[in-house]
């Protein structure tokens, strides 16, 4: 696991964007694994800027997202489909048919999870997967537990995750309690993984991640088994190291 500590959130975003730029300039058809939440917002702004400066061409790019809330249509302002369209897809020359997220609005979320895993299996690979880390150590919505699912599945969100995500909703009661998420196995199939971590609230979990152990109670620790993981951490998130 490679670790790069940079000054601040802007530096995290810029470095991640430059890594994507290097990949896209070296390969014509790229599959990007994308994340949502507040952490990658700066990255997406940088990618839009690069596109506007004609440094990037997304016309042959395919994207897959980690997760989606159960019960929210893509038109809902807090759905991850809306998030991705609003912050990235609507501002670049990507074909929306090549942007994939789980179907959170499905009447059968379990089947939607199976269907999404099948979509992932049709791709040769995910060239680069972007991740964040929750304050409880989750990656995607793989929450701490005695055991973790390998493939895409429906998960019950822990109270800590619901509380963390409440800032995006008018009240905590509006936060969905379940989501469809890629499993740990799905994520680990990516050729390369870049983890973005920013802010003092993430410092305790970063410190835990640096310990010499692996546990399903700290899902992010399983990334230690992957041969090509880059952690980009700002000084606030690294403050307890």
PLY file of the C-alpha trace (Angstrom):
ply
format ascii 1.0
element vertex 241
property float x
property float y
property float z
element edge 240
property int vertex1
property int vertex2
end_header
0.00 0.00 0.00
1.57 3.27 -1.16
0.85 6.38 0.92
1.18 9.99 -0.18
0.55 12.75 2.34
-0.28 16.09 0.76
-1.03 19.50 2.21
-4.80 19.81 1.95
-8.04 18.72 0.28
-7.28 20.62 -2.91
-3.96 18.81 -3.21
-5.72 15.45 -2.69
-8.13 16.27 -5.52
-5.43 17.51 -7.88
-3.18 14.50 -7.37
-6.05 12.06 -7.92
-7.05 13.94 -11.10
-3.49 13.79 -12.41
-3.43 10.02 -11.84
-6.62 9.66 -13.89
-5.21 11.95 -16.57
-2.09 9.78 -16.85
-4.20 6.64 -17.18
-6.52 8.12 -19.80
-3.61 9.43 -21.84
-2.01 5.99 -21.88
-5.11 3.93 -22.80
-7.84 4.75 -25.30
-10.77 2.94 -23.67
-10.72 3.25 -19.91
-13.07 1.84 -17.27
-13.19 4.10 -14.21
-14.69 3.06 -10.90
-16.17 6.13 -9.22
-17.27 7.06 -5.72
-19.74 9.52 -4.23
-19.95 11.51 -1.03
-18.14 14.75 -0.23
-14.59 13.45 -0.64
-14.46 13.05 -4.46
-16.27 16.33 -5.23
-12.98 18.18 -5.69
-11.67 15.42 -7.94
-14.69 15.71 -10.22
-14.28 19.48 -10.42
-10.68 18.94 -11.51
-11.73 16.41 -14.16
-14.32 18.82 -15.56
-11.66 21.53 -15.67
-9.27 19.21 -17.51
-11.99 18.36 -20.03
-12.73 22.05 -20.61
-9.02 22.62 -21.17
-9.08 19.79 -23.74
-6.69 17.69 -21.68
-9.15 14.77 -21.38
-11.56 13.02 -23.75
-14.27 10.88 -22.12
-15.98 9.78 -25.34
-14.68 6.22 -25.02
-14.72 6.03 -21.23
-16.94 3.69 -19.23
-17.73 4.32 -15.56
-19.09 2.13 -12.78
-20.15 3.50 -9.44
-19.77 1.78 -6.12
-23.26 2.11 -4.73
-26.72 3.64 -4.69
-29.37 4.22 -2.05
-32.35 1.87 -2.09
-35.62 3.67 -2.73
-34.31 6.73 -4.55
-34.95 7.32 -8.24
-32.16 8.76 -10.33
-34.02 12.07 -10.46
-33.91 12.44 -6.65
-31.42 15.16 -5.70
-29.78 12.90 -3.10
-29.49 9.83 -5.33
-26.00 8.98 -6.46
-27.11 8.98 -10.10
-28.18 12.60 -9.70
-24.92 13.36 -7.87
-22.77 11.94 -10.68
-24.77 13.62 -13.44
-24.74 16.97 -11.66
-21.07 17.04 -10.70
-19.42 15.21 -13.58
-21.32 13.48 -16.37
-23.35 16.49 -17.52
-20.16 18.52 -17.93
-18.01 16.14 -19.99
-18.36 14.30 -23.30
-19.22 10.92 -21.83
-22.04 8.78 -23.23
-24.53 8.34 -20.39
-25.17 4.80 -21.68
-21.63 4.03 -20.55
-22.19 5.26 -16.99
-23.38 2.55 -14.63
-24.86 2.63 -11.15
-26.99 0.10 -9.24
-30.72 0.54 -9.71
-31.77 1.85 -6.32
-35.34 2.43 -7.52
-35.89 -1.24 -8.38
-38.87 -2.92 -6.72
-36.54 -5.88 -6.12
-33.26 -4.51 -4.72
-31.81 -8.01 -4.25
-32.25 -8.73 -7.95
-30.90 -5.29 -8.82
-27.74 -6.19 -6.91
-27.39 -9.44 -8.85
-27.98 -7.59 -12.12
-25.32 -5.01 -11.28
-22.77 -7.68 -10.49
-23.51 -9.22 -13.88
-22.90 -5.82 -15.49
-19.54 -5.64 -13.76
-18.63 -9.15 -14.90
-19.18 -8.13 -18.54
-16.37 -5.58 -18.26
-12.87 -6.87 -18.86
-11.66 -4.95 -15.84
-11.94 -1.76 -13.85
-8.73 0.06 -14.70
-8.86 2.40 -11.73
-11.23 2.44 -8.77
-11.63 5.60 -6.68
-12.57 5.05 -3.04
-13.21 7.06 0.07
-13.23 5.72 3.62
-16.07 6.19 6.08
-15.36 7.31 9.63
-16.14 3.73 10.69
-13.77 2.28 8.09
-16.31 1.26 5.46
-15.42 1.20 1.77
-18.33 1.73 -0.61
-21.16 0.72 1.77
-19.39 -2.38 3.05
-19.97 -1.74 6.74
-17.92 -3.25 9.61
-19.24 -6.73 10.35
-18.17 -10.24 11.32
-18.27 -11.17 7.64
-18.37 -9.23 4.39
-19.93 -10.01 1.02
-17.68 -10.41 -2.00
-20.21 -9.44 -4.68
-22.74 -6.63 -5.09
-25.42 -6.86 -2.42
-28.03 -5.00 -0.38
-26.71 -3.69 2.92
-28.32 -2.22 6.02
-26.53 1.02 6.82
-25.16 1.41 10.34
-26.39 4.30 12.51
-22.96 5.98 12.26
-23.16 5.98 8.45
-26.74 7.26 8.48
-25.65 10.03 10.85
-22.65 10.93 8.66
-24.88 11.13 5.57
-27.63 13.12 7.26
-25.83 16.34 6.34
-26.94 15.79 2.74
-30.64 15.55 3.69
-33.07 17.93 5.36
-33.35 15.55 8.33
-31.82 12.29 9.47
-35.21 10.63 9.06
-34.96 11.13 5.29
-31.67 9.23 4.96
-32.26 5.79 3.36
-31.49 2.93 5.70
-30.38 0.50 3.00
-28.22 0.65 -0.13
-26.94 -1.51 -2.96
-23.17 -1.69 -2.91
-20.33 -3.39 -4.70
-18.85 -6.07 -2.50
-15.25 -6.19 -1.35
-14.47 -8.80 -4.00
-15.92 -6.59 -6.74
-13.72 -3.71 -5.61
-10.58 -5.81 -5.29
-10.84 -6.88 -8.94
-9.83 -3.38 -10.03
-6.38 -3.14 -11.58
-5.54 -0.19 -9.37
-7.24 1.51 -6.41
-6.82 5.10 -5.25
-8.21 6.00 -1.83
-8.90 9.65 -1.03
-8.91 10.72 2.62
-9.31 14.26 3.90
-10.09 16.04 7.15
-9.49 15.63 10.87
-12.63 13.52 11.26
-10.86 10.79 9.28
-7.63 10.92 11.32
-8.64 8.19 13.83
-9.60 5.70 11.11
-6.41 6.46 9.15
-4.38 5.75 12.28
-6.19 2.42 12.73
-5.59 1.57 9.09
-1.85 1.94 9.59
-1.82 -0.79 12.26
-0.44 -4.18 11.23
-3.69 -6.12 11.14
-6.61 -6.91 8.84
-10.19 -7.25 10.02
-13.69 -7.30 8.56
-14.49 -4.87 11.39
-12.27 -2.44 9.49
-13.24 -3.10 5.86
-10.68 -0.66 4.48
-7.91 -2.81 5.98
-8.69 -5.51 3.39
-7.19 -3.21 0.78
-3.80 -4.27 2.16
-4.22 -7.48 0.17
-4.39 -5.56 -3.12
-1.05 -5.14 -4.96
-1.69 -1.61 -6.28
-3.33 0.71 -3.77
-2.47 4.38 -3.39
-3.72 6.30 -0.34
-3.77 10.05 -0.88
-4.13 11.66 2.54
-4.09 15.30 3.52
-2.24 16.58 6.56
-5.41 16.81 8.68
-6.30 13.17 8.03
-2.69 12.18 8.72
-2.47 14.20 11.94
-2.52 11.14 14.24
0.15 9.19 12.38
0 1
1 2
2 3
3 4
4 5
5 6
6 7
7 8
8 9
9 10
10 11
11 12
12 13
13 14
14 15
15 16
16 17
17 18
18 19
19 20
20 21
21 22
22 23
23 24
24 25
25 26
26 27
27 28
28 29
29 30
30 31
31 32
32 33
33 34
34 35
35 36
36 37
37 38
38 39
39 40
40 41
41 42
42 43
43 44
44 45
45 46
46 47
47 48
48 49
49 50
50 51
51 52
52 53
53 54
54 55
55 56
56 57
57 58
58 59
59 60
60 61
61 62
62 63
63 64
64 65
65 66
66 67
67 68
68 69
69 70
70 71
71 72
72 73
73 74
74 75
75 76
76 77
77 78
78 79
79 80
80 81
81 82
82 83
83 84
84 85
85 86
86 87
87 88
88 89
89 90
90 91
91 92
92 93
93 94
94 95
95 96
96 97
97 98
98 99
99 100
100 101
101 102
102 103
103 104
104 105
105 106
106 107
107 108
108 109
109 110
110 111
111 112
112 113
113 114
114 115
115 116
116 117
117 118
118 119
119 120
120 121
121 122
122 123
123 124
124 125
125 126
126 127
127 128
128 129
129 130
130 131
131 132
132 133
133 134
134 135
135 136
136 137
137 138
138 139
139 140
140 141
141 142
142 143
143 144
144 145
145 146
146 147
147 148
148 149
149 150
150 151
151 152
152 153
153 154
154 155
155 156
156 157
157 158
158 159
159 160
160 161
161 162
162 163
163 164
164 165
165 166
166 167
167 168
168 169
169 170
170 171
171 172
172 173
173 174
174 175
175 176
176 177
177 178
178 179
179 180
180 181
181 182
182 183
183 184
184 185
185 186
186 187
187 188
188 189
189 190
190 191
191 192
192 193
193 194
194 195
195 196
196 197
197 198
198 199
199 200
200 201
201 202
202 203
203 204
204 205
205 206
206 207
207 208
208 209
209 210
210 211
211 212
212 213
213 214
214 215
215 216
216 217
217 218
218 219
219 220
220 221
221 222
222 223
223 224
224 225
225 226
226 227
227 228
228 229
229 230
230 231
231 232
232 233
233 234
234 235
235 236
236 237
237 238
238 239
239 240
